[in-house]
């Protein structure tokens, strides 16, 4: 399962953070009939769980080892 914190581990530029936050925030305000369609059209621009963590996360984990 993909969790909200994964967005922050996978993001590499500010747009990744902003877009994923906006999608999750707006999803709750979209009418139930359109929610699935709204989310489906947003997925293309979201970072997937299969991608690597951003370099800052990798360095932090290495430092905390």
GIMO-V501199 format. One record per run of one state. SS is the DSSP state (H for helix, E for strand, L for the rest). FROM is the first residue (numbers start at 1). LEN is the number of residues. If there is no record, write none. Layout:
SS&FROM&LEN, SS&FROM&LEN
//
This chain:
L&1&3, H&4&7, L&11&3, H&14&14, L&28&4, H&32&12, L&44&11, H&55&10, L&65&1
//
